[in-house]
Amino acid sequence: MSRSPRDGQRAGQRRAVATIGDVAAAAGVSRATVSRVMNGRSTVDAAIAERVRDVAAELSYRPSNAARSLALGRTQTVALVVPDLGNPVFQQILRGVMAGAAEDGYRVLVADTVEDDQQEGAIALEARLRCDALVLVSPRIGDAELSALVADVEPVVLVNRDAGGAAPSLVVDYEDAALQVVEHLVALGHRRIVYLGGPVRSASDELRRAGLARARAQHPDLEILDLPAGPDIQAGHAAAPAVLATRATAAVAFNDLVAFGLLAGLNEAGVAVPADISVAGFDDIELSRYATPALTTVAVPQAELGRHAWRELHAVIDDDAHPARSARFTPSLEVRGSTGPVPQGPERVHVTDDDAVVPPPEEIPAAAPTWVLPTGTGADAIVLTCGDGLELARHDTGDRMPQVHARRPYLHPVHTLAGVPLTDVSPVDHRHHYGVGIAVPDVNGTSYWGGRTFIEDVGPTLLKNHGRQTSTGVRIEGTDDPGAGRTLVEDVIWSDEHGAPQLREERRVTARLLPPRPGSDAAPGWVLDWRSTLHADHGPLEIRSPATNGRPGAGYGGLFWRLPIAESTTVLSAAGTGETRAHGSTSPWVAFVQRQGGRSTTLLLVQPGQVRPWFLRSAEYPGACPALAWDAPLLVPDGGATRLDLVAVLLDSALTATAATELAAGLTDGGLPDEGVAAGGDASGGVRR
């Protein structure tokens, strides 16, 4: 009987490590054959190779890496050279290279040049002396220096740089990426954009600039300004004042890190994104979707770049005759909350400009407002226009809201005739506030308000209970008579956090101009008339608020209007002047008289039919809504309905309480409920418990 080389071991004796000679003897082949099999050579007969591998497994034989390196003249290591290891993009590329290399028995060394193009070549050469091959990521040196370096350190693969055929190159099409970003911003109405440039000798920065140049050529009315910045968060933060000074309505940062720094700087300056300025980046690093607001960016397949780089490098290492191949990666635009419609009016850009002139109401043409549906691929929103292209309001589907904000259609920005915005979106104080829309904190336990839910004896708590309002159809009704208002009709389905429909809303929004003052042909302001009916088509509804759940006075929920914060805000109502008089009152109207930058505006909110108590804030933030569930739940029976009606007047002047009373009187429905609502409840069609 044959004996294994291990048969002579005594019990308790440490097991000896199998050698290549042991495997050769047991398999009946030479040591050279074992070596060829274990190194993956294809020159050994398949049956013999299988026998060798079986014996090696039986003896738990593992080749010596040191011996293999000496025999093959290799270290089984490669080096990755990056300009900044702190950049998450380079970290993901490293992960991809390491994952691929590990599968093939290689280790990866890392060299960081810290954005020093003067030392980059020397660092790469030193790294090459310690390993078998290099991956050069985004090298900063010039083309001539790079060509010489490639010849000195090959085998090598380049990432984010083209070697002109001298070595495999993996290139991201940042030119197309920049064009995608600009086209997105142009579709939102932006015509003055600032670019925060990257490192001076960055090849990918040059590609971005090429894309910006193409965008300029395609849009002759587009202005793209250039600001030097850098590659990191500090560069973006430092650039914030310069960005604001350009009066641009949108900023495109060299990468997401620069965009993060810019967002922080803008936030510190009290500038709202995207209400005041839109911000976009490049790369889609992991933190981009968690920024506030979530960052619009161009997604680059970072880890795949690393894995692909290893595949090319491994092929070159194993076969010196492997032809140099290049691959181009096309990134994709990820639209999130940091970009939005172009703001209108000087207030939307926070730059001191005492010379800015806003035309007085007398100079504004008195053409009737009209809704315009999007046509073609360039337009993506419904807008309310007046006169020669004056935009009064813009409809947003809410699709780009974070889920935790309870996605819903809303209007923003909503302007006066002089172009002053009287809405705000996702402000710092309450990120889940969005312009004008219906927001309700509790419908059968689902939040359509966004943010945290108030729980009795616990307090505000973030729950996974955020529903969604989805527009299922939009149309415009009314006559083509230029003097008559037309109605935007929208069908909206409210679905709970599990996607199950809870109710159906029919929304009707009309706009008209106020009659001219005596002796003037111009309208002093305009009226937005919003009527919504909530239908309990999917079972009974119980509408609640934090007030009904144990937090007195917090009866918010309904057709909510969020205003921007101004230098001064005065609240008027039939109950008196001030927030405390208006809040909780059943005044038929409330008015916000604001002053900002030497200009006065008034937003008059009128309940045209049934008058509900007002939920109103002005000290903490300016906003109000007629409360659906002020101090008791509102119950809507199965098949029933309830109404939410609000008429708003937007003026470029300060209204007095007397004038507000007179103006509001002409905007009511006489306090009677509309036809078509469910009988047997209160005037709104629901029942209060």
Salt bridges, closest charged atoms under 4 A:
ASP22 OD2 - ARG6 NH2 2.61
ASP104 OD2 - HIS314 ND1 3.34
GLU115 OE1 - ARG140 NE 2.93
ASP117 OD2 - ARG201 NH1 2.83
GLU126 OE2 - ARG130 NH2 3.46
ASP143 OD1 - ARG161 NH2 2.88
GLU145 OE1 - ARG201 NH2 3.25
GLU175 OE2 - ARG214 NH1 3.34
GLU183 OE2 - HIS219 NE2 2.97
ASP205 OD2 - ARG209 NE 2.81
ASP221 OD2 - ARG191 NE 2.90
GLU223 OE1 - ARG192 NH1 2.55
ASP226 OD2 - ARG209 NH1 2.01
GLU268 OE1 - HIS237 NE2 2.91
ASP276 OD1 - ARG348 NH2 3.69
ASP276 OD2 - HIS350 NE2 2.86
ASP284 OD1 - ARG336 NH1 3.12
GLU304 OE1 - ARG307 NE 3.37
GLU304 OE2 - ARG311 NH2 2.97
GLU312 OE2 - HIS308 NE2 3.99
GLU312 OE1 - HIS322 NE2 3.48
GLU312 OE2 - ARG325 NH2 2.61
ASP318 OD1 - ARG74 NH1 3.54
ASP318 OD2 - HIS314 NE2 3.54
GLU347 OE2 - ARG599 NH1 2.81
ASP353 OD2 - ARG247 NH1 2.44
GLU362 OE2 - ARG517 NH1 3.87
GLU391 OE1 - ARG394 NH2 3.18
ASP396 OD2 - ARG400 NH2 3.72
ASP399 OD1 - ARG468 NH2 2.66
ASP429 OD1 - HIS430 ND1 2.99
ASP429 OD1 - ARG562 NH1 2.67
GLU477 OE2 - ARG475 NE 3.09
GLU477 OE1 - ARG508 NH2 2.80
ASP480 OD1 - ARG486 NH2 3.66
GLU490 OE1 - HIS395 NE2 3.05
GLU490 OE1 - ARG507 NH1 3.97
ASP491 OD2 - ARG475 NH1 3.34
GLU505 OE2 - ARG507 NE 2.71
GLU506 OE2 - ARG508 NH1 3.64
ASP529 OD2 - ARG512 NH1 3.78
ASP529 OD1 - ARG531 NE 2.54
ASP537 OD2 - ARG504 NE 2.59
GLU542 OE2 - ARG544 NH1 2.81
GLU542 OE2 - ARG689 NH2 2.76
GLU579 OE2 - ARG617 NH1 3.93
GLU620 OE2 - HIS430 NE2 3.64
ASP645 OD1 - ARG643 NH2 3.07
ASP669 OD2 - ARG531 NH1 2.79
ASP674 OD2 - ARG643 NH1 2.73
ASP682 OD2 - ARG688 NE 3.66
